């Protein structure tokens, strides 16, 4: 039996893409994931995640990565459809894994509703789908997927950092990130192309900057 796990990384970030990752692995190899120390990516250091990445790839029977860029996130946030966007991405990933059963980390408050969002987009009606809150902590295949997603996202952020240096972690709770964004907006009068304009902290910065501009010319 082929078991799948799907998780995301970067949903709450203000910089960079949202990454959806899925892995498929034969049931008899699940114990191997435990042996190499697979757990929720948030409980692992960046170095440990990077080291574990290649070992998970070696064990997996298939792998699928889906990247959602900030501009697409913005379009869906403004329409209040971010959960549906993520569900559509998860369905694409699952359809490429060809698994018998799959576990997904649910981002919706309603697990069954989110399950239906994904299920109605699956090619195979025979795939057993399980939607769970905190699946990355409860299911080892989802934990493995969370590591893949996190490492891919780390690499995306590192690529942005090489171009623009002091961007911080990319999350709005990081003052270094917010300082970088404020400086960018003040200089260019617009948001960075790799930032999410729909996020409230960035909307506030853009609004304040426009107010300064209006006052100056008034």
KAZI-V823023 format. One line per field, one symbol per residue. ss: DSSP state (H for helix, E for strand, L for the rest). burial: b if it has 24 or more other C-alpha atoms within 12 Angstrom, else e. A space follows every 10 residues. Layout:
BEGIN
ss: ???
burial: ???
END
This chain:
BEGIN
ss: LEEEEEEEEL LLELELLEEE EEEEEEHHHH HHHHHLLLLL HHHLLHHHHH HHHHHHHHHL LEEEEEEELH HHHHHHHHLL LHHHHHHHHH HHHHHHHLLL EEEEELLLLL HHHHHHHHHL LLLLLLLEEE EELLHHHHLH HHHHHHHHHH HHHHHHHHHH HHHHLLLLLL ELLLHHHHHH HHHHHHHHLL LLLLELLLLH HHHHHHHHHH HHHHHHHL
burial: ebbbbbbbbb bbbbbbbbbb bbbbbbeeeb eebeeebbbb bbeeeeeebb ebbeebbebb bbbbbbbbbb bbbbeeeeee ebbbbbbbbb bbbbbbbbbb bbbbbbbbee beebbbbbbe bbeeeebbbb bbebbbbebb bbbbbbbbbb bbbbebbeeb eeeeeebbbb bbeeeebbeb bbebbeeeeb bbebbbbbbe bbbebbeebe eeeeeeee
END
